[in-house]
Amino acid sequence: MLDLGRLKALHAVATHGTVGAAADVLGYTPSAVSQQIAKLERETRTTLLERQGRGVRLTDAALLLAETAGQVLKLVEEAEVALEEQRGAAIGRLCVGSFATAARGLLPDVLAGLAEQHPALDVRLTEVDPPEAGEAVARGELDLAIVHDWENTPLPVPDSLSRMPILRDVADVLIPASNPLSRKEFLEPADLAGLRWMCQSEGSICFDWLVRTFHAAGIEPELAYRVNEYHTQYALLAKGIGVALIPRLGRGEVPGNVRVVPLRPTPARQLYAVWRKQASRRPAITAALEVIRQVADQMSSPSS
């Protein structure tokens, strides 16, 4: 009988393209992954990896076996879900992914709530951007992820995933108090033409959203500062440098010499939880979704 751990190693190499990438995902060393596949080659009496330059490539036999391994791993997960469901308790390990501001502004209360209500559940958190998070859930590397998309920049979600809306997160303009625009009741994109913007890296959802927001108003924004961390943006704003469009979730305390001004029309992003459809009955998933709902409801209530 083929060893499940060795099949998992082969499937990871086929999915991620290299032994090193597979090792990162599985939490092994590259040497350990290579050893697993070497043992699988001996078990099957088949060559599975061939040298190609500095890397390796999967043989036709390996690709066939990796595809079957994916089906086997799916069946194993379904069996684990059925057993958990029969026990009726949220136990075991739950791997959660989240983008940075949700990890800071939403998940501390979620993780605390899960620890209080389901002490036998071992929750692990990984910070990861939304596109990569959804793919990681689909591949089985994460059990659940918090992702987001903007109204003008939707996030593609694989068909194998279910999703639950969490909350709507509004963004405002943050601008140094020394700028006369900071005294306005609200701002429109036309007011902001010609200003030097800070934004996240090109290729991120937030970058695309900012560019599309201003392109829709016929404005080419001057993206002078590519800064991923919002607190670094605060440090620049506090020195009178640049202007930023920052969501409210996880924003924290704004420097005293920086003003928050609403933008019209109001930009907002929708947060979702995503998980594999085949795991929907898993008690750990249903427990996590319930606590996420509770925390989101508290954050959305007028008194919060």
C-alpha positions in Angstrom: 0.0 0.0 0.0 1.3 3.5 -0.9 2.3 5.7 2.0 -0.1 8.7 2.3 2.7 11.1 3.5 4.8 10.2 0.4 1.8 10.8 -1.9 1.3 14.1 -0.2 4.9 15.1 -0.8 4.6 14.2 -4.5 1.3 16.1 -4.8 2.9 19.2 -3.2 5.8 19.1 -5.7 3.4 18.8 -8.6 1.2 21.6 -7.3 4.0 24.1 -6.4 6.6 23.2 -9.1 9.7 22.7 -7.0 10.9 20.6 -4.1 11.8 23.7 -2.2 8.3 25.3 -2.6 6.7 22.0 -1.6 8.9 21.8 1.5 7.9 25.4 2.6 4.2 24.5 2.3 4.5 21.2 4.1 6.8 22.5 6.8 9.6 20.1 5.9 13.1 20.5 4.7 13.8 20.1 0.9 15.9 17.1 1.9 13.0 15.4 3.7 10.7 16.0 0.7 13.3 14.4 -1.6 13.6 11.5 0.7 9.9 10.9 0.8 9.7 10.9 -3.0 12.8 8.6 -3.3 11.0 6.1 -1.0 7.9 6.4 -3.2 10.0 5.6 -6.2 11.2 2.5 -4.5 7.7 1.5 -3.5 6.3 2.0 -7.0 9.5 0.9 -8.9 9.0 4.0 -11.0 11.1 7.1 -11.7 9.1 10.1 -10.5 11.6 13.0 -10.6 14.3 13.7 -13.2 17.0 16.3 -13.1 16.5 19.4 -15.3 19.2 22.0 -15.0 19.4 23.0 -11.4 15.9 21.7 -10.6 13.8 18.7 -11.3 10.8 17.8 -13.4 8.0 15.3 -12.8 7.9 12.3 -15.2 4.6 11.4 -16.9 4.2 8.6 -14.3 4.7 11.1 -11.5 2.1 13.5 -13.0 -0.4 10.6 -13.2 0.3 9.5 -9.6 0.1 13.1 -8.4 -3.3 13.6 -9.9 -4.5 10.4 -8.2 -2.9 11.5 -4.9 -4.9 14.7 -5.1 -8.1 12.6 -5.3 -6.9 10.4 -2.4 -6.1 13.4 -0.2 -9.5 14.8 -0.9 -11.1 11.6 0.2 -9.0 11.6 3.4 -10.2 15.1 4.2 -13.8 14.0 3.7 -13.3 11.1 6.1 -11.7 13.4 8.7 -14.7 15.8 8.3 -17.1 12.9 8.8 -15.3 11.7 11.9 -15.2 15.2 13.4 -18.9 15.7 12.6 -19.7 12.4 14.3 -17.9 13.6 17.4 -19.6 16.9 17.2 -16.8 18.9 18.7 -14.5 21.5 17.3 -11.1 19.8 17.8 -7.8 19.4 16.1 -5.9 21.9 14.1 -7.5 24.8 12.2 -5.1 26.7 9.8 -6.4 30.2 9.2 -5.0 32.8 6.7 -5.7 36.5 6.8 -4.5 39.8 5.2 -2.7 42.1 7.5 -5.4 44.6 8.6 -7.9 41.8 9.3 -5.2 40.0 11.3 -4.9 43.1 13.4 -8.4 44.5 13.5 -10.6 41.4 13.4 -8.8 38.2 14.3 -7.5 39.0 17.8 -11.2 38.9 19.1 -11.9 35.9 16.9 -9.0 33.9 18.2 -9.8 34.8 21.8 -13.4 33.8 21.3 -12.4 30.4 19.8 -10.0 29.8 22.6 -12.7 30.5 25.2 -15.6 28.6 23.5 -13.6 25.7 21.9 -10.4 25.1 24.0 -9.7 21.8 22.2 -9.3 23.6 18.9 -5.7 24.4 17.9 -5.9 27.5 15.7 -2.8 28.6 13.7 -2.7 32.0 11.9 -0.7 32.9 8.8 -0.6 36.4 7.3 -1.2 36.2 3.6 -2.7 38.5 0.9 -6.2 37.7 -0.4 -5.4 36.2 -3.9 -2.7 33.8 -2.4 -5.0 33.0 0.6 -7.8 31.8 -1.6 -5.5 29.6 -3.6 -3.9 28.2 -0.4 -7.4 27.3 0.9 -8.3 25.6 -2.4 -5.0 23.6 -2.3 -5.7 22.5 1.3 -2.8 24.4 2.8 -5.2 26.6 4.8 -8.5 25.5 6.2 -10.1 29.0 6.2 -9.1 32.4 5.1 -10.2 36.0 5.6 -10.1 37.8 2.2 -11.5 41.0 0.7 -12.3 42.7 -2.5 -13.2 46.2 -3.5 -16.4 47.3 -5.3 -14.3 48.0 -8.4 -11.7 45.3 -7.9 -13.5 41.9 -7.3 -11.5 39.0 -6.0 -11.8 35.8 -8.0 -12.8 32.9 -5.7 -12.2 29.3 -6.9 -15.3 27.3 -7.6 -14.3 24.7 -4.9 -14.7 27.3 -2.2 -17.7 28.6 -0.2 -17.7 32.1 1.2 -19.5 34.1 3.9 -19.7 37.9 3.9 -18.3 39.3 7.1 -18.4 43.1 7.1 -18.1 46.2 4.9 -14.9 48.2 5.5 -15.0 51.9 4.5 -11.8 53.8 3.5 -11.1 57.5 4.1 -8.5 60.0 2.9 -5.7 60.6 5.4 -4.0 63.9 4.8 -1.6 66.1 6.8 -3.3 68.8 8.7 -1.1 71.4 7.0 -2.9 70.8 3.7 -5.9 73.1 3.3 -7.9 70.1 1.9 -7.8 68.6 5.4 -10.4 71.2 6.6 -13.1 70.1 4.1 -16.1 68.1 5.2 -15.5 65.6 2.5 -13.4 65.2 -0.6 -14.0 64.1 -4.1 -11.4 62.5 -6.5 -11.1 65.8 -8.4 -10.0 67.6 -5.2 -7.0 65.2 -5.0 -5.6 65.5 -8.5 -1.9 66.4 -8.5 -1.2 65.2 -4.9 1.6 62.7 -4.2 0.0 59.4 -3.1 1.3 56.6 -1.0 0.0 53.1 -1.8 0.8 49.4 -1.5 2.9 47.5 -4.0 1.9 47.2 -7.6 0.0 44.0 -8.2 -1.8 44.1 -4.9 -5.6 44.4 -4.7 -5.3 47.8 -2.9 -2.9 49.1 -5.5 -5.3 48.1 -8.3 -8.3 49.6 -6.4 -6.6 52.9 -5.9 -5.6 53.3 -9.5 -9.1 52.2 -10.8 -10.8 54.6 -8.4 -9.0 57.6 -9.8 -9.0 56.4 -13.4 -12.8 56.2 -13.2 -12.7 60.0 -12.4 -10.3 60.6 -15.3 -7.3 61.2 -13.0 -3.9 59.7 -13.2 -2.7 59.5 -9.6 0.9 60.3 -8.8 2.0 57.2 -6.9 5.1 58.6 -5.3 5.5 56.2 -2.3 5.0 52.5 -2.5 4.6 51.5 1.2 2.8 48.3 2.3 2.6 48.9 6.0 -0.1 51.4 7.1 1.9 52.5 10.2 4.8 53.4 7.9 2.3 55.5 5.9 1.3 57.2 9.2 5.0 58.1 9.9 5.2 59.8 6.5 1.9 61.6 6.8 2.9 62.9 10.3 5.8 64.6 8.6 3.6 66.3 6.1 4.5 63.8 3.3 2.0 62.5 0.9 -1.7 61.5 1.1 -3.2 58.1 1.6 -6.5 56.2 1.3 -6.7 53.9 4.3 -9.5 51.5 5.4 -11.0 51.8 8.9 -10.5 48.2 9.9 -7.4 47.9 12.0 -6.5 51.5 11.4 -5.6 52.2 15.0 -4.7 55.7 16.4 -4.0 58.3 13.7 -1.2 60.9 14.4 -2.5 64.1 15.9 -1.3 66.2 13.0 -3.1 64.0 10.4 -6.7 64.5 9.4 -9.2 61.8 8.4 -11.6 63.1 5.7 -14.4 61.0 4.0 -14.2 60.5 0.2 -17.3 60.7 -2.0 -18.4 58.4 -3.5 -17.5 56.3 -0.5 -14.9 53.6 -1.3 -15.4 50.3 0.6 -14.2 46.8 0.5 -16.2 43.6 1.5 -14.6 41.1 3.8 -15.3 37.4 3.3 -14.4 34.1 5.0 -13.6 31.4 2.5 -13.3 27.6 3.0 -13.5 24.4 0.9 -17.0 23.3 0.2 -16.1 19.7 1.1 -15.2 20.9 4.7 -18.4 22.8 5.3 -19.7 20.2 7.8 -16.5 20.2 9.8 -17.2 21.4 13.3 -14.0 23.4 13.5 -15.1 25.4 10.4 -18.7 26.0 11.6 -17.4 27.0 15.0 -14.9 29.5 13.5 -17.6 31.0 11.2 -19.9 31.4 14.1 -17.3 33.3 16.2 -16.4 35.4 13.2 -20.1 36.3 12.8 -20.3 37.3 16.5 -17.2 39.5 16.3 -18.3 41.1 13.1 -21.8 41.8 14.5 -20.2 43.5 17.5 -18.0 45.6 15.3 -20.9 46.6 13.1 -23.3 47.5 15.9 -23.8 51.3 16.4 -22.6 51.2 20.0 -19.2 49.6 19.1 
